[in-house]
Amino acid sequence: DLCLQYGTMRMAKNILIESVEHQRMLLLNVLRELRDVSKQEKFAQNIKILTSVPGIVLLSAIIFLIEIDSIDRFKNTDHLAGFIGVIPNRHSSGDKSYTGEITFRGNKILKKMLIENAWVAARTDPALSLSYSKLVRRMEPNKAIIRIARKLLNRIYYALRDQRPYVLQTIL
């Protein structure tokens, strides 16, 4: 009975190892495809610009470009922020107006990605780091990072619109 149990455990272990190796190969293939996509003329220049922005890596840049299609679709940063959903939720009734938390509308993929990128940008961009430090003094970190995400989005918008890589601002 004990021998059967060990044989079953060994077989289960081997199946798990094969599964992990298969997942790893799939991930490797996806990464190769993404690198190939990033070298295509349609994406290459914009990816180079986006990856110059602190917190934005190759995968984030590709997702951003695929989801927005063209930065020219948006008149300004407010329209882009509304599309992504990094704007406050607002509703009003009569004379009363309420501004609440971040809206539940927008592109959920880009919103989550932008917020994750904002955490990295808040550590690597001196201006965003300073801004985050100031915001955290008066609000909780999760709310502060939404504001940093909006600032990061502004940097992305202007870099893509002007077709110029982002240059880190040094703080004196």
KOLPA-188548 format. One record per residue (C-alpha): x, y, z; residue in three letters. Coordinates in Angstrom, 1 decimal. Layout:
+--------+--------+--------+-----+
:      u :      v :      w : res :
+--------+--------+--------+-----+
:      X :      Y :      Z : ALA :
...
+--------+--------+--------+-----+
//
This chain:
+--------+--------+--------+-----+
:      u :      v :      w : res :
+--------+--------+--------+-----+
:    0.0 :    0.0 :    0.0 : ASP :
:    2.9 :    2.4 :    0.9 : LEU :
:    4.6 :    1.6 :   -2.4 : CYS :
:    1.4 :    2.4 :   -4.4 : LEU :
:    1.1 :    5.7 :   -2.5 : GLN :
:    4.7 :    6.7 :   -3.3 : TYR :
:    4.3 :    5.7 :   -6.9 : GLY :
:    1.1 :    7.8 :   -7.2 : THR :
:    2.9 :   10.8 :   -5.6 : MET :
:    5.8 :   10.4 :   -7.9 : ARG :
:    3.5 :   10.3 :  -10.9 : MET :
:    1.6 :   13.4 :   -9.6 : ALA :
:    4.9 :   15.2 :   -9.2 : LYS :
:    6.0 :   14.4 :  -12.7 : ASN :
:    2.7 :   15.6 :  -14.1 : ILE :
:    3.1 :   18.9 :  -12.2 : LEU :
:    6.6 :   19.3 :  -13.5 : ILE :
:    5.5 :   18.7 :  -17.1 : GLU :
:    2.7 :   21.2 :  -16.7 : SER :
:    5.1 :   23.9 :  -15.4 : VAL :
:    7.5 :   23.2 :  -18.2 : GLU :
:    4.7 :   23.4 :  -20.7 : HIS :
:    3.5 :   26.8 :  -19.2 : GLN :
:    7.0 :   28.1 :  -19.3 : ARG :
:    7.3 :   27.2 :  -23.0 : MET :
:    4.0 :   28.9 :  -23.8 : LEU :
:    5.2 :   32.0 :  -21.9 : LEU :
:    8.5 :   32.0 :  -23.8 : LEU :
:    6.6 :   31.8 :  -27.1 : ASN :
:    4.4 :   34.7 :  -26.2 : VAL :
:    7.4 :   36.8 :  -25.2 : LEU :
:    9.1 :   36.0 :  -28.5 : ARG :
:    5.9 :   37.1 :  -30.4 : GLU :
:    5.7 :   40.3 :  -28.4 : LEU :
:    9.3 :   41.1 :  -29.2 : ARG :
:    8.6 :   40.5 :  -32.9 : ASP :
:    5.5 :   42.8 :  -32.7 : VAL :
:    7.6 :   45.5 :  -31.0 : SER :
:   10.0 :   45.5 :  -33.9 : LYS :
:    7.2 :   46.0 :  -36.5 : GLN :
:    7.3 :   49.5 :  -38.1 : GLU :
:    3.8 :   50.2 :  -36.9 : LYS :
:    4.8 :   49.9 :  -33.2 : PHE :
:    8.6 :   50.3 :  -33.0 : ALA :
:    8.8 :   54.1 :  -32.7 : GLN :
:    5.8 :   54.4 :  -30.2 : ASN :
:    7.2 :   51.5 :  -28.1 : ILE :
:   10.5 :   53.3 :  -27.9 : LYS :
:    8.8 :   56.5 :  -26.8 : ILE :
:    6.6 :   54.7 :  -24.2 : LEU :
:    9.4 :   52.7 :  -22.7 : THR :
:   11.2 :   56.0 :  -22.1 : SER :
:    8.5 :   56.9 :  -19.6 : VAL :
:    9.4 :   55.6 :  -16.0 : PRO :
:    7.4 :   52.6 :  -15.0 : GLY :
:    6.5 :   51.5 :  -18.6 : ILE :
:    8.0 :   48.3 :  -19.8 : VAL :
:    7.7 :   46.5 :  -23.2 : LEU :
:    4.6 :   44.5 :  -22.3 : LEU :
:    2.8 :   47.6 :  -20.9 : SER :
:    3.7 :   49.6 :  -24.0 : ALA :
:    2.4 :   47.0 :  -26.4 : ILE :
:   -0.9 :   46.6 :  -24.4 : ILE :
:   -1.3 :   50.4 :  -24.2 : PHE :
:   -0.8 :   50.8 :  -28.0 : LEU :
:   -3.1 :   48.0 :  -28.9 : ILE :
:   -5.9 :   49.1 :  -26.6 : GLU :
:   -5.8 :   52.9 :  -27.5 : ILE :
:   -5.1 :   52.3 :  -31.2 : ASP :
:   -4.0 :   55.9 :  -31.8 : SER :
:   -3.3 :   58.8 :  -29.5 : ILE :
:   -4.9 :   61.1 :  -32.1 : ASP :
:   -8.3 :   59.7 :  -31.1 : ARG :
:   -8.1 :   61.8 :  -27.9 : PHE :
:   -8.5 :   65.6 :  -27.9 : LYS :
:   -6.6 :   66.0 :  -24.6 : ASN :
:   -5.5 :   64.1 :  -21.5 : THR :
:   -9.0 :   64.4 :  -19.9 : ASP :
:  -10.5 :   62.4 :  -22.8 : HIS :
:   -7.8 :   59.7 :  -22.5 : LEU :
:   -8.2 :   59.6 :  -18.7 : ALA :
:  -11.9 :   59.1 :  -19.2 : GLY :
:  -11.4 :   56.3 :  -21.7 : PHE :
:   -9.1 :   54.5 :  -19.3 : ILE :
:  -11.2 :   55.3 :  -16.2 : GLY :
:   -8.7 :   57.2 :  -14.0 : VAL :
:  -11.3 :   60.0 :  -13.3 : ILE :
:  -13.5 :   60.5 :  -10.2 : PRO :
:  -17.0 :   59.1 :  -10.2 : ASN :
:  -19.5 :   62.0 :  -10.3 : ARG :
:  -23.2 :   62.2 :  -10.0 : HIS :
:  -25.6 :   65.0 :   -9.1 : SER :
:  -29.2 :   65.5 :   -8.2 : SER :
:  -30.7 :   68.9 :   -8.3 : GLY :
:  -28.4 :   71.4 :   -6.6 : ASP :
:  -26.2 :   68.6 :   -5.0 : LYS :
:  -23.2 :   67.3 :   -6.7 : SER :
:  -21.1 :   64.3 :   -5.5 : TYR :
:  -17.5 :   63.5 :   -6.5 : THR :
:  -16.4 :   60.1 :   -5.3 : GLY :
:  -13.8 :   57.4 :   -5.7 : GLU :
:  -12.3 :   56.4 :   -9.1 : ILE :
:  -15.0 :   55.5 :  -11.6 : THR :
:  -15.9 :   51.9 :  -12.3 : PHE :
:  -16.2 :   52.7 :  -16.0 : ARG :
:  -13.3 :   52.7 :  -18.5 : GLY :
:  -10.9 :   50.2 :  -19.9 : ASN :
:  -10.2 :   47.9 :  -17.0 : LYS :
:   -7.1 :   46.4 :  -18.6 : ILE :
:   -5.5 :   49.7 :  -19.1 : LEU :
:   -6.6 :   51.0 :  -15.7 : LYS :
:   -5.1 :   48.1 :  -13.8 : LYS :
:   -1.9 :   48.3 :  -15.8 : MET :
:   -1.5 :   52.0 :  -15.4 : LEU :
:   -2.0 :   51.8 :  -11.7 : ILE :
:    0.7 :   49.0 :  -11.5 : GLU :
:    3.0 :   51.1 :  -13.6 : ASN :
:    2.4 :   54.1 :  -11.4 : ALA :
:    3.8 :   52.2 :   -8.4 : TRP :
:    7.0 :   51.6 :  -10.2 : VAL :
:    7.1 :   55.2 :  -11.6 : ALA :
:    6.6 :   56.6 :   -8.1 : ALA :
:    9.8 :   54.9 :   -7.1 : ARG :
:   11.9 :   55.7 :  -10.2 : THR :
:   10.8 :   59.2 :  -11.4 : ASP :
:   12.0 :   61.9 :   -8.9 : PRO :
:    9.1 :   64.3 :   -9.7 : ALA :
:    6.5 :   61.5 :   -9.3 : LEU :
:    8.2 :   60.3 :   -6.1 : SER :
:    8.1 :   63.8 :   -4.6 : LEU :
:    4.5 :   64.2 :   -5.6 : SER :
:    3.6 :   60.8 :   -4.1 : TYR :
:    5.3 :   61.7 :   -0.9 : SER :
:    3.3 :   64.9 :   -0.6 : LYS :
:    0.0 :   63.2 :   -1.4 : LEU :
:    0.6 :   60.4 :    1.1 : VAL :
:    0.8 :   62.9 :    3.9 : ARG :
:   -2.9 :   63.8 :    3.3 : ARG :
:   -4.5 :   60.7 :    2.0 : MET :
:   -4.1 :   56.9 :    2.0 : GLU :
:   -1.4 :   55.4 :   -0.4 : PRO :
:   -4.0 :   53.7 :   -2.7 : ASN :
:   -5.7 :   57.0 :   -3.4 : LYS :
:   -2.4 :   58.8 :   -3.8 : ALA :
:   -1.3 :   56.3 :   -6.4 : ILE :
:   -4.4 :   56.9 :   -8.5 : ILE :
:   -3.3 :   60.6 :   -8.8 : ARG :
:    0.2 :   59.4 :   -9.7 : ILE :
:   -1.3 :   57.2 :  -12.4 : ALA :
:   -3.1 :   60.2 :  -13.8 : ARG :
:    0.2 :   62.2 :  -13.9 : LYS :
:    1.9 :   59.2 :  -15.5 : LEU :
:   -0.9 :   59.1 :  -18.1 : LEU :
:   -0.3 :   62.8 :  -18.9 : ASN :
:    3.4 :   62.0 :  -19.5 : ARG :
:    2.4 :   59.1 :  -21.8 : ILE :
:   -0.1 :   61.3 :  -23.7 : TYR :
:    2.3 :   64.1 :  -24.4 : TYR :
:    5.2 :   61.8 :  -25.2 : ALA :
:    3.1 :   60.0 :  -27.8 : LEU :
:    1.4 :   63.1 :  -29.1 : ARG :
:    4.7 :   65.0 :  -29.6 : ASP :
:    6.5 :   61.8 :  -30.8 : GLN :
:    9.4 :   62.5 :  -28.4 : ARG :
:   10.8 :   60.2 :  -25.7 : PRO :
:   10.2 :   61.3 :  -22.2 : TYR :
:   13.1 :   63.0 :  -20.4 : VAL :
:   13.4 :   62.6 :  -16.6 : LEU :
:   13.2 :   65.9 :  -14.8 : GLN :
:   15.7 :   66.3 :  -12.1 : THR :
:   14.7 :   68.0 :   -8.9 : ILE :
:   17.0 :   70.6 :   -7.4 : LEU :
+--------+--------+--------+-----+
//
